[in-house]
C-alpha cells in the first residue's frame, strides 16, 4: 500500500471505530421545502432570541432579474469594486466560485451575531431543527466553505472589537503575563494591525491580505508577510472562546480544554465549533518592514532556464533566512516577477544583499528589466498606517471609499484583483528545504522551468518555515498544522481564474471550455513540479478543491488526533466544511451522512 493511502486509512479509523461502536444512524439535514423545515413561528422565535438579528437572504444579484439598470442591480455590481463592502454583506463571498466545484449561493437565513449568546442561539437552533450550519467572518474561503444554499449562516462580521492587552494571562493558567491582543471573531487583519502596530507599536502575526478574517486564518494555520520570522497565526493563539455543537460556550487554552485548543490552532475553520473571541500574543517591532520589486525578462528559453537556476542559487545563498518573505514568480513568457518583503533591514542592506544577482543580470545582454529594481523600507510601525503610506508610498494601498468607513480600512492594491474572482484551478505544495542543497538545486530549477511551460509558478517563501527561529518552529510544532511546513522553504502556488462570475450577475456567464483548459494546464504545471517533491503537503486555505488525499496533505500525522477531537466535540457532524476534519462522513454538499 502506498504511504499516503496508508496514512489516509489510518486517519479515517477514529471515525470508523466510533461509528461501529455506537451504530450512529444515517442523517439527512433538512432543506427549504422539506417537511422538517422550521415553521415561520420557529424562525420568529429565533429572531426574538437574537434581538431581531435574523436576516432572510436573497442572492446578491437577484435584483438584476428585473434589469441591469435597476437600483438593486447597480448597487450589487458596485460592491464588486470594494472588498470591504462585499464583506459587509451576508449574502456575498469574496470568491464567486470554482469551475465544476461550487458557485456562490447564499444561505437561507443568517444570524448577524453581535454577542456570543447570539452564536449559541443559532447553534442550538440548527442542532434542534437538523439544519445545515455555515460560519462566516471574513468570507475569503476559496473552497466555498462560508456559504451553502439552504443553510443557516452564523455571521460574525459585527463581532469585530479589538482590545490590546499589555499583560494577558490565560484563564486558569499560572503563566507570567504577556503582551497580547484580544479580537472578536469578525475582526479583519487590518483591524488587528491598526490597533497593535500603528497605535500600540507592536506586532501580531496575521495574514497578508488585510480584509481576511482573523478567526478563519488562525484556525487554518495562518501565514502572513513575515511568517519566516514570526511563525504562524495559529502558533500565536493564547486563548479562544468557542461555541461547540452542544451550544455550550467554552474557553480553550493550554490549561482548559487543551485538546480543543490544539484543534483550533490550525485544524481548519468551522470544524469543531464557532470561535467568538481570540487572544493572540504580540511581539516587539523590528526597526523596519519593507518591500522589494522587479521583473526580469530572458531572451529565450535557454536564457530563462539559466535565470531560474540563478534565482534558486541566489535565494539559497542570500535570502534563506528570517528576514525575507513573499514571492518570486516564474512565468511562461520567460519573465521572473519579484515581489518580496523584508523585516529589520534597511535599504542599503537590502541593496548590498541583492548586488551579486543584479551585477550578474546587468552583465548579460540576454536579460532586461521589465520593471526596475526598487526597494522601499519603512518604519515598521507605519507598514499598515494608511495615512502615512498615502504620503510616503502612494498607490500601495486602496482605501474603502464609502462615506463613514473606518480610516484604517485599506487593502494592498495587488489583492484587489481577487475580489469576486472565479477559480479555474488552485494547487499548492510545500517544497522541502533539502531541494536547496547544492547538489539538488539544479533539479529544482529544472522542475520550476518545466512547470512554467504550462503555467506561472509562485514561490511564497513566508509560507514555508524552514529557516525560521527555533522558538517559532517549536511553537508551530505545537499546532495542528501539517509538520511538513517546518521543513519547507516555500509554498509553491500554481493557480488561475477570472471573473467575477456570481449567479445572476449581468455578463457573468462562465466560459466553461476555457476554464477547464486552464484548470488542466494548472494541473500539468503542478505535476511537473511534484517530480522533485512527490510527497509534498498542501496548505488547507490555499489548495486544490479536488485533492484526493487531503487529510494527509493538510495535516499529515496530526489528522488522527484531530479526528478524535472532532468526534468528542461534534459527534453528529453539525459543523461541516468541504475537506474539513470529519467531512469524509458526509456528502459533498454537507447535507447527508454517507457513512455510519
VEXDREN-2710 file (C-alpha; in Angstrom, 1 decimal):
% VEXDREN-2710
k/r/px/py/pz
1/UNK/0.0/0.0/0.0
2/UNK/1.3/3.5/-0.8
3/UNK/2.4/5.6/2.1
4/UNK/-0.3/8.2/1.6
5/UNK/-3.0/5.6/1.2
6/UNK/-1.9/4.0/4.4
7/UNK/-2.0/7.4/6.3
8/UNK/-5.4/8.2/4.8
9/UNK/-6.8/4.9/6.0
10/UNK/-5.3/5.4/9.5
11/UNK/-6.8/9.0/9.6
12/UNK/-10.3/7.7/8.9
13/UNK/-10.0/4.9/11.6
14/UNK/-11.3/7.0/14.5
15/UNK/-14.5/7.7/12.7
16/UNK/-15.0/4.1/11.6
17/UNK/-14.4/2.7/15.0
18/UNK/-16.7/5.2/16.7
19/UNK/-19.5/4.7/14.2
20/UNK/-19.3/0.9/14.5
21/UNK/-19.3/1.1/18.3
22/UNK/-22.3/3.5/18.5
23/UNK/-24.2/2.5/15.4
24/UNK/-24.9/6.2/14.6
25/UNK/-27.9/6.4/12.3
26/UNK/-27.7/7.9/8.8
27/UNK/-28.7/11.6/9.0
28/UNK/-30.1/13.9/6.4
29/UNK/-30.2/17.7/7.0
30/UNK/-33.4/19.4/6.1
31/UNK/-33.7/21.9/3.2
32/UNK/-36.2/24.7/2.5
33/UNK/-39.4/23.0/1.4
34/UNK/-38.7/19.7/3.3
35/UNK/-41.4/18.7/5.8
36/UNK/-39.0/19.2/8.6
37/UNK/-38.0/22.7/7.7
38/UNK/-38.7/25.1/10.6
39/UNK/-42.0/26.9/10.6
40/UNK/-42.4/30.6/10.3
41/UNK/-43.2/30.6/14.1
42/UNK/-39.9/28.8/14.8
43/UNK/-37.9/31.3/12.8
44/UNK/-39.7/34.1/14.6
45/UNK/-38.7/32.5/17.9
46/UNK/-35.1/32.5/16.8
47/UNK/-35.4/36.1/15.7
48/UNK/-36.6/37.2/19.1
49/UNK/-33.9/35.2/20.9
50/UNK/-31.2/37.2/19.0
51/UNK/-32.8/40.6/19.4
52/UNK/-34.0/40.8/15.9
53/UNK/-30.7/39.9/14.3
54/UNK/-32.1/37.2/12.0
55/UNK/-31.9/38.1/8.3
56/UNK/-33.6/36.3/5.3
57/UNK/-31.1/36.2/2.5
58/UNK/-31.5/36.6/-1.3
59/UNK/-28.9/36.0/-3.9
60/UNK/-26.8/39.2/-4.2
61/UNK/-27.8/39.7/-7.9
62/UNK/-31.4/38.6/-7.5
63/UNK/-32.4/42.2/-8.2
64/UNK/-30.8/42.0/-11.7
65/UNK/-33.6/39.8/-12.9
66/UNK/-35.6/43.0/-13.4
67/UNK/-32.8/44.6/-15.4
68/UNK/-29.2/45.5/-15.1
69/UNK/-30.0/49.2/-14.7
70/UNK/-32.3/48.7/-11.7
71/UNK/-31.0/50.3/-8.4
72/UNK/-30.6/46.9/-6.7
73/UNK/-28.6/45.5/-9.6
74/UNK/-26.4/48.7/-9.9
75/UNK/-25.7/48.6/-6.1
76/UNK/-24.7/44.9/-6.3
77/UNK/-22.4/45.5/-9.2
78/UNK/-20.8/48.4/-7.5
79/UNK/-19.9/46.2/-4.5
80/UNK/-17.6/44.2/-6.7
81/UNK/-15.2/47.1/-6.7
82/UNK/-14.9/47.2/-2.9
83/UNK/-13.9/44.2/-1.0
84/UNK/-14.9/45.8/2.3
85/UNK/-18.4/46.4/1.0
86/UNK/-18.6/42.8/-0.2
87/UNK/-17.6/41.6/3.2
88/UNK/-20.3/43.7/4.9
89/UNK/-23.0/41.8/3.0
90/UNK/-24.0/38.4/4.5
91/UNK/-25.0/37.1/1.0
92/UNK/-21.7/37.9/-0.7
93/UNK/-18.4/35.9/-0.7
94/UNK/-15.0/37.1/-1.8
95/UNK/-14.7/34.3/-4.2
96/UNK/-17.6/33.7/-6.7
97/UNK/-16.9/30.1/-7.3
98/UNK/-14.7/27.3/-8.8
99/UNK/-15.2/25.5/-12.1
100/UNK/-17.0/22.2/-11.7
101/UNK/-16.8/22.6/-7.9
102/UNK/-19.1/25.3/-6.4
103/UNK/-20.8/28.5/-7.1
104/UNK/-21.6/31.3/-4.6
105/UNK/-25.1/30.9/-3.3
106/UNK/-26.3/32.4/0.0
107/UNK/-27.7/30.7/3.0
108/UNK/-31.5/30.8/3.5
109/UNK/-31.1/32.8/6.8
110/UNK/-28.3/34.5/8.7
111/UNK/-27.9/35.4/12.3
112/UNK/-26.0/38.6/12.2
113/UNK/-24.4/37.9/15.6
114/UNK/-23.2/40.6/17.9
115/UNK/-22.8/38.5/21.0
116/UNK/-21.7/35.1/22.0
117/UNK/-25.3/34.4/23.1
118/UNK/-26.4/35.1/19.5
119/UNK/-24.0/32.5/18.2
120/UNK/-25.1/29.9/20.8
121/UNK/-28.8/30.5/19.9
122/UNK/-28.0/29.9/16.3
123/UNK/-26.1/26.7/17.0
124/UNK/-28.9/25.4/19.3
125/UNK/-31.5/26.2/16.6
126/UNK/-29.5/24.5/13.8
127/UNK/-29.0/21.4/16.0
128/UNK/-32.6/21.2/17.2
129/UNK/-34.0/21.6/13.7
130/UNK/-31.4/19.5/11.9
131/UNK/-30.2/22.3/9.7
132/UNK/-27.0/22.7/7.7
133/UNK/-24.9/25.3/9.5
134/UNK/-22.4/27.7/7.9
135/UNK/-20.0/30.1/9.6
136/UNK/-18.6/33.3/8.1
137/UNK/-16.5/36.1/9.4
138/UNK/-14.3/37.4/6.6
139/UNK/-15.7/35.3/3.8
140/UNK/-12.4/34.7/2.0
141/UNK/-12.8/30.9/1.5
142/UNK/-11.5/29.7/-1.8
143/UNK/-13.1/26.3/-1.1
144/UNK/-16.6/27.8/-0.7
145/UNK/-16.9/26.9/3.0
146/UNK/-18.5/30.2/4.0
147/UNK/-21.8/29.7/2.2
148/UNK/-24.2/26.9/1.3
149/UNK/-27.7/27.2/-0.2
150/UNK/-30.5/26.1/2.2
151/UNK/-28.4/26.6/5.3
152/UNK/-28.4/28.8/8.4
153/UNK/-25.4/31.2/8.5
154/UNK/-23.7/32.3/11.6
155/UNK/-22.3/35.7/10.5
156/UNK/-19.8/37.1/12.9
157/UNK/-18.8/40.2/11.0
158/UNK/-20.2/42.6/13.6
159/UNK/-18.2/40.9/16.4
160/UNK/-15.2/42.9/15.5
161/UNK/-13.9/44.6/18.7
162/UNK/-10.1/44.7/19.2
163/UNK/-8.5/45.2/22.6
164/UNK/-4.7/45.4/23.2
165/UNK/-3.7/43.5/26.3
166/UNK/-0.4/44.7/27.9
167/UNK/-0.4/41.8/30.4
168/UNK/-2.6/38.9/29.5
169/UNK/-2.9/35.7/31.5
170/UNK/-4.9/32.8/30.0
171/UNK/-7.8/31.7/32.3
172/UNK/-6.8/29.0/34.8
173/UNK/-3.2/29.3/33.8
174/UNK/-0.5/30.4/36.1
175/UNK/1.9/31.6/33.5
176/UNK/3.5/35.1/33.6
177/UNK/1.6/37.9/32.0
178/UNK/2.5/38.7/28.4
179/UNK/1.6/41.3/25.8
180/UNK/-1.3/40.2/23.6
181/UNK/-4.4/41.3/21.7
182/UNK/-8.0/40.1/22.0
183/UNK/-10.1/40.2/18.9
184/UNK/-13.7/39.4/18.1
185/UNK/-14.3/36.7/15.5
186/UNK/-15.4/39.2/12.9
187/UNK/-12.4/41.4/13.0
188/UNK/-10.2/41.6/10.0
189/UNK/-6.4/41.7/10.0
190/UNK/-6.3/45.4/9.1
191/UNK/-8.2/46.0/12.4
192/UNK/-5.6/44.0/14.2
193/UNK/-2.6/45.7/12.6
194/UNK/-4.1/49.2/13.1
195/UNK/-4.6/48.6/16.9
196/UNK/-1.4/46.6/17.5
197/UNK/1.2/48.0/15.2
198/UNK/0.1/51.5/14.1
199/UNK/-1.3/52.5/17.5
200/UNK/0.4/50.4/20.1
201/UNK/3.8/49.9/18.4
202/UNK/3.9/46.1/18.5
203/UNK/3.4/43.2/16.0
204/UNK/0.8/40.4/15.8
205/UNK/1.4/37.6/13.4
206/UNK/-1.6/37.6/11.0
207/UNK/-2.5/37.4/7.3
208/UNK/-1.1/39.3/4.3
209/UNK/-4.5/40.3/2.8
210/UNK/-5.9/42.9/5.1
211/UNK/-9.6/42.1/4.6
212/UNK/-9.2/38.4/5.6
213/UNK/-11.0/37.5/8.8
214/UNK/-8.9/36.9/11.9
215/UNK/-10.7/33.8/13.2
216/UNK/-10.7/31.8/10.0
217/UNK/-7.0/32.5/9.3
218/UNK/-5.9/31.4/12.8
219/UNK/-7.9/28.2/12.6
220/UNK/-6.4/27.3/9.2
221/UNK/-2.8/27.9/10.4
222/UNK/-2.3/31.4/9.1
223/UNK/0.7/32.8/7.2
224/UNK/1.5/36.4/6.7
225/UNK/4.2/38.5/5.2
226/UNK/6.7/37.9/8.0
227/UNK/5.9/34.3/9.0
228/UNK/9.5/33.3/8.2
229/UNK/10.4/35.4/11.3
230/UNK/7.3/35.2/13.5
231/UNK/5.7/31.8/12.6
232/UNK/2.0/31.3/12.1
233/UNK/-1.0/33.0/13.5
234/UNK/-2.2/29.7/15.0
235/UNK/1.1/29.4/16.9
236/UNK/0.4/32.7/18.5
237/UNK/-3.0/31.8/19.9
238/UNK/-3.2/32.0/23.7
239/UNK/-6.9/31.6/24.3
240/UNK/-10.2/31.3/22.4
241/UNK/-13.8/31.4/23.3
242/UNK/-15.8/28.9/21.2
243/UNK/-19.4/27.7/21.0
244/UNK/-19.4/23.9/20.5
245/UNK/-22.1/21.8/18.8
246/UNK/-24.0/21.3/22.1
247/UNK/-24.5/25.1/22.3
248/UNK/-22.0/25.4/25.2
249/UNK/-19.6/28.3/25.5
250/UNK/-16.2/27.1/26.3
251/UNK/-12.8/28.7/27.0
252/UNK/-9.9/26.9/25.3
253/UNK/-6.3/27.5/26.2
254/UNK/-3.3/25.4/27.2
255/UNK/-4.8/24.8/30.6
256/UNK/-8.5/24.5/29.9
257/UNK/-10.0/22.3/27.2
258/UNK/-6.4/21.8/25.9
259/UNK/-7.4/19.3/23.2
260/UNK/-10.0/21.7/21.7
261/UNK/-7.4/24.5/21.9
262/UNK/-4.9/22.4/19.9
263/UNK/-7.5/21.6/17.3
264/UNK/-8.3/25.3/16.9
265/UNK/-4.6/26.0/16.2
266/UNK/-4.6/25.0/12.5
267/UNK/-7.1/22.2/12.4
268/UNK/-9.3/24.1/9.9
269/UNK/-12.0/26.7/10.4
270/UNK/-15.6/25.7/11.1
271/UNK/-15.0/22.0/12.0
272/UNK/-15.1/21.8/15.8
273/UNK/-17.1/24.9/16.8
274/UNK/-17.8/28.6/16.2
275/UNK/-14.9/30.8/17.6
276/UNK/-16.3/34.0/19.0
277/UNK/-13.1/35.6/20.5
278/UNK/-9.4/35.0/20.2
279/UNK/-6.3/36.3/22.1
280/UNK/-3.0/36.3/20.3
281/UNK/0.5/37.1/21.6
282/UNK/2.2/40.1/20.3
283/UNK/5.9/40.8/19.5
284/UNK/8.3/43.7/19.8
285/UNK/8.5/45.5/16.4
286/UNK/11.7/45.4/14.4
287/UNK/13.1/48.7/13.1
288/UNK/11.8/48.3/9.6
289/UNK/9.3/46.4/7.4
290/UNK/9.7/46.8/3.6
291/UNK/9.3/45.6/0.1
292/UNK/11.4/44.8/-3.0
293/UNK/10.1/44.7/-6.5
294/UNK/11.5/44.0/-10.0
295/UNK/10.7/41.9/-13.1
296/UNK/13.4/40.4/-15.3
297/UNK/12.9/39.1/-18.8
298/UNK/15.0/36.5/-20.5
299/UNK/15.6/36.5/-24.3
300/UNK/14.6/32.9/-25.0
301/UNK/14.0/29.6/-23.2
302/UNK/17.7/28.7/-22.7
303/UNK/18.3/32.1/-21.0
304/UNK/15.2/31.7/-18.9
305/UNK/16.3/28.2/-17.7
306/UNK/19.6/29.7/-16.7
307/UNK/17.8/32.6/-15.0
308/UNK/15.6/30.2/-12.9
309/UNK/18.8/28.4/-11.8
310/UNK/20.4/31.6/-10.8
311/UNK/17.5/32.7/-8.8
312/UNK/17.3/29.4/-7.0
313/UNK/21.0/29.6/-6.1
314/UNK/20.7/33.3/-5.1
315/UNK/17.8/32.5/-2.8
316/UNK/19.6/29.6/-1.1
317/UNK/22.7/31.7/-0.6
318/UNK/21.4/35.1/0.3
319/UNK/17.7/35.1/1.2
320/UNK/17.1/31.8/3.0
321/UNK/16.7/33.4/6.5
322/UNK/14.1/35.1/8.7
323/UNK/14.5/38.5/7.1
324/UNK/12.7/37.6/3.8
325/UNK/9.2/36.6/2.7
326/UNK/6.6/36.7/0.0
327/UNK/7.0/35.8/-3.7
328/UNK/9.1/35.1/-6.7
329/UNK/7.0/34.1/-9.7
330/UNK/8.3/32.2/-12.7
331/UNK/6.2/32.9/-15.8
332/UNK/5.6/31.2/-19.1
333/UNK/6.6/34.3/-21.1
334/UNK/10.2/33.9/-19.7
335/UNK/9.9/36.5/-17.0
336/UNK/10.6/36.4/-13.3
337/UNK/8.5/38.7/-11.2
338/UNK/9.8/39.5/-7.8
339/UNK/7.5/40.9/-5.0
340/UNK/9.3/40.3/-1.8
341/UNK/9.1/41.7/1.7
342/UNK/11.7/42.0/4.4
343/UNK/11.9/42.9/8.1
344/UNK/14.7/44.5/10.2
345/UNK/16.8/45.6/7.2
346/UNK/17.5/49.0/5.8
347/UNK/17.5/49.9/2.1
348/UNK/21.3/49.9/2.0
349/UNK/21.5/46.4/3.5
350/UNK/18.9/45.1/1.0
351/UNK/20.7/46.6/-2.0
352/UNK/24.0/45.1/-0.8
353/UNK/22.4/41.7/-0.4
354/UNK/21.0/41.8/-4.0
355/UNK/24.1/43.3/-5.6
356/UNK/25.6/39.9/-6.7
357/UNK/22.4/39.0/-8.6
358/UNK/22.0/42.4/-10.1
359/UNK/25.6/42.5/-11.3
360/UNK/25.1/39.1/-12.9
361/UNK/22.0/40.2/-14.7
362/UNK/23.3/43.6/-15.9
363/UNK/26.4/41.9/-17.2
364/UNK/24.4/39.8/-19.6
365/UNK/22.6/41.2/-22.6
366/UNK/20.1/38.4/-22.7
367/UNK/18.4/39.8/-19.6
368/UNK/16.4/43.1/-19.4
369/UNK/14.2/44.6/-16.7
370/UNK/10.5/45.0/-17.5
371/UNK/10.2/46.6/-14.0
372/UNK/13.2/48.3/-12.5
373/UNK/14.7/47.1/-9.2
374/UNK/13.0/49.0/-6.4
375/UNK/13.4/48.9/-2.6
376/UNK/11.1/50.6/-0.1
377/UNK/12.0/50.4/3.6
378/UNK/9.5/51.9/6.2
379/UNK/9.5/52.3/9.9
380/UNK/7.8/49.1/10.9
381/UNK/5.1/51.0/12.9
382/UNK/3.9/52.6/9.6
383/UNK/3.7/49.5/7.5
384/UNK/-0.2/49.4/7.7
385/UNK/-0.6/53.1/8.5
386/UNK/-2.9/54.3/5.8
387/UNK/-2.3/58.0/6.3
388/UNK/1.5/57.6/6.4
389/UNK/1.5/55.4/3.3
390/UNK/-0.7/57.9/1.5
391/UNK/2.2/60.5/1.9
392/UNK/5.3/58.3/1.7
393/UNK/4.2/55.3/-0.5
394/UNK/1.2/56.4/-2.5
395/UNK/-0.5/53.7/-4.6
396/UNK/0.3/50.7/-2.5
397/UNK/-3.0/50.6/-0.6
398/UNK/-6.6/51.2/-1.7
399/UNK/-8.9/52.6/0.9
400/UNK/-12.6/51.8/1.4
401/UNK/-14.2/54.9/-0.3
402/UNK/-17.6/54.7/1.4
403/UNK/-18.6/57.6/3.5
404/UNK/-18.1/56.8/7.1
405/UNK/-15.8/53.9/6.5
406/UNK/-13.0/53.5/9.2
407/UNK/-10.0/55.5/8.1
408/UNK/-7.7/52.4/8.5
409/UNK/-9.7/50.2/6.2
410/UNK/-7.5/49.7/3.2
411/UNK/-6.1/46.7/1.3
412/UNK/-2.9/46.2/-0.7
413/UNK/-3.6/47.1/-4.3
414/UNK/-2.3/43.8/-5.5
415/UNK/-5.0/42.0/-3.6
416/UNK/-7.9/43.8/-5.2
417/UNK/-8.0/41.5/-8.3
418/UNK/-9.1/38.6/-6.1
419/UNK/-12.4/40.3/-5.1
420/UNK/-15.1/38.1/-6.6
421/UNK/-12.8/36.1/-8.7
422/UNK/-13.8/32.7/-10.1
423/UNK/-11.2/29.9/-9.7
424/UNK/-10.2/27.7/-12.6
425/UNK/-7.5/25.8/-10.7
426/UNK/-5.6/26.2/-7.5
427/UNK/-2.8/23.9/-6.3
428/UNK/-0.2/24.3/-3.6
429/UNK/2.8/22.2/-2.4
430/UNK/5.3/22.7/0.4
431/UNK/8.7/22.3/-1.0
432/UNK/11.3/20.8/1.3
433/UNK/14.4/22.7/2.2
434/UNK/16.5/19.8/1.1
435/UNK/15.8/21.0/-2.5
436/UNK/18.1/24.0/-1.8
437/UNK/21.1/21.8/-1.1
438/UNK/23.8/22.5/-3.6
439/UNK/23.6/19.1/-5.3
440/UNK/19.7/19.3/-5.7
441/UNK/19.3/22.9/-6.8
442/UNK/19.7/22.0/-10.5
443/UNK/16.8/19.5/-10.2
444/UNK/14.6/22.1/-8.5
445/UNK/15.4/24.7/-11.2
446/UNK/14.7/22.3/-13.9
447/UNK/11.3/21.4/-12.4
448/UNK/10.4/25.0/-12.0
449/UNK/11.3/25.6/-15.6
450/UNK/9.3/22.7/-16.9
451/UNK/6.4/23.7/-14.7
452/UNK/6.4/27.3/-16.0
453/UNK/6.0/25.9/-19.6
454/UNK/2.4/25.1/-18.5
455/UNK/1.5/27.9/-16.0
456/UNK/3.1/30.5/-13.8
457/UNK/4.7/29.1/-10.6
458/UNK/4.8/31.3/-7.5
459/UNK/7.1/30.5/-4.6
460/UNK/5.7/32.0/-1.3
461/UNK/8.8/31.9/0.9
462/UNK/6.9/33.2/4.0
463/UNK/4.6/30.1/3.8
464/UNK/7.4/27.6/4.4
465/UNK/9.0/27.9/7.8
466/UNK/12.4/26.2/7.3
467/UNK/15.0/28.9/8.3
468/UNK/12.7/30.4/11.0
469/UNK/13.9/30.9/14.5
470/UNK/13.9/27.8/16.7
471/UNK/11.4/29.3/19.1
472/UNK/8.9/29.9/16.4
473/UNK/9.4/26.4/14.9
474/UNK/8.7/24.9/18.3
475/UNK/5.5/27.0/18.6
476/UNK/4.3/25.8/15.2
477/UNK/5.2/22.3/16.1
478/UNK/2.6/22.5/18.9
479/UNK/-0.2/23.3/16.5
480/UNK/-2.3/21.0/14.3
481/UNK/-0.7/22.3/11.1
482/UNK/1.0/19.7/8.9
483/UNK/4.5/19.2/10.4
484/UNK/5.8/19.3/6.8
485/UNK/5.7/23.1/6.9
486/UNK/8.6/23.1/9.4
487/UNK/10.9/21.6/6.8
488/UNK/9.6/23.6/3.8
489/UNK/11.5/26.6/2.4
490/UNK/8.4/27.8/0.5
491/UNK/4.8/27.0/-0.5
492/UNK/4.6/26.7/-4.3
493/UNK/1.3/28.0/-5.6
494/UNK/0.0/27.4/-9.1
495/UNK/-3.4/29.0/-9.7
496/UNK/-5.6/30.9/-12.1
497/UNK/-9.1/32.3/-12.6
498/UNK/-11.0/35.2/-13.9
499/UNK/-14.4/36.8/-13.1
500/UNK/-16.3/37.8/-11.1
501/UNK/-19.0/35.2/-12.1
502/UNK/-21.7/35.4/-9.5
503/UNK/-25.0/33.6/-10.4
504/UNK/-27.5/36.1/-11.9
505/UNK/-24.8/38.7/-12.5
506/UNK/-25.1/40.6/-15.8
507/UNK/-22.4/39.4/-18.1
508/UNK/-21.3/36.8/-15.5
509/UNK/-21.5/33.7/-17.6
510/UNK/-18.5/31.4/-17.3
511/UNK/-16.6/30.3/-20.4
512/UNK/-16.6/26.6/-19.4
513/UNK/-14.3/25.2/-22.1
514/UNK/-11.7/27.9/-21.5
515/UNK/-11.9/27.4/-17.7
516/UNK/-11.4/23.7/-17.9
517/UNK/-8.5/24.0/-20.3
518/UNK/-6.8/26.4/-17.9
519/UNK/-7.5/24.0/-15.0
520/UNK/-5.8/21.2/-16.9
521/UNK/-2.8/23.4/-17.6
522/UNK/-2.5/24.3/-13.9
523/UNK/-2.6/20.6/-13.1
524/UNK/0.2/19.8/-15.6
525/UNK/2.3/22.6/-14.1
526/UNK/2.0/21.1/-10.6
527/UNK/2.7/17.6/-11.9
528/UNK/5.9/18.9/-13.3
529/UNK/6.9/20.5/-10.1
530/UNK/6.0/17.5/-7.9
531/UNK/8.5/15.4/-9.8
532/UNK/11.1/16.7/-7.3
533/UNK/8.7/16.8/-4.3
534/UNK/6.4/13.8/-4.8
535/UNK/5.1/13.7/-1.2
536/UNK/4.7/17.4/-0.6
537/UNK/1.9/18.5/1.7
538/UNK/-0.6/21.3/0.9
539/UNK/-1.9/24.3/2.8
540/UNK/-5.6/23.9/3.7
541/UNK/-6.6/27.5/2.9
542/UNK/-4.8/27.5/-0.5
543/UNK/-5.2/24.2/-2.1
544/UNK/-7.0/22.1/-4.7
545/UNK/-10.7/21.6/-4.2
546/UNK/-10.4/18.2/-5.8
547/UNK/-7.5/16.9/-3.7
548/UNK/-7.9/13.2/-3.0
549/UNK/-5.5/12.7/0.0
550/UNK/-6.5/16.0/1.7
551/UNK/-6.3/14.5/5.2
552/UNK/-2.6/13.7/4.8
553/UNK/-1.8/16.8/2.7
554/UNK/-3.3/19.3/5.1
555/UNK/-2.5/17.7/8.5
556/UNK/-0.1/14.8/8.0
557/UNK/0.3/12.7/11.1
558/UNK/-1.9/15.1/13.1
559/UNK/-5.1/14.0/11.4
560/UNK/-6.0/11.0/13.6
561/UNK/-5.8/13.2/16.7
562/UNK/-7.9/15.9/15.0
563/UNK/-10.5/13.2/14.1
564/UNK/-10.8/12.0/17.7
565/UNK/-11.3/15.6/18.9
566/UNK/-13.9/16.2/16.2
567/UNK/-15.8/13.1/17.4
568/UNK/-15.5/14.3/21.0
569/UNK/-17.0/17.8/20.5
570/UNK/-19.2/17.2/17.4
571/UNK/-20.3/13.6/17.2
572/UNK/-23.2/14.3/14.9
573/UNK/-21.3/16.4/12.4
574/UNK/-23.1/19.7/12.9
575/UNK/-20.0/21.6/11.7
576/UNK/-19.2/20.6/8.1
577/UNK/-16.8/22.2/5.7
578/UNK/-15.5/20.8/2.4
579/UNK/-12.3/18.8/3.2
580/UNK/-12.7/19.7/6.8
581/UNK/-12.0/17.2/9.7
582/UNK/-14.7/14.6/9.6
583/UNK/-16.1/15.6/6.2
584/UNK/-15.4/12.2/4.7
585/UNK/-18.5/11.0/6.6
586/UNK/-20.8/13.4/4.6
587/UNK/-21.9/14.1/1.1
588/UNK/-20.1/16.8/-0.8
589/UNK/-22.8/19.3/0.0
590/UNK/-22.8/18.5/3.7
591/UNK/-26.5/17.6/3.9
592/UNK/-26.3/13.8/4.0
593/UNK/-24.3/11.4/6.2
594/UNK/-22.9/8.8/3.8
595/UNK/-21.1/6.6/6.4
596/UNK/-22.2/5.0/9.6
END
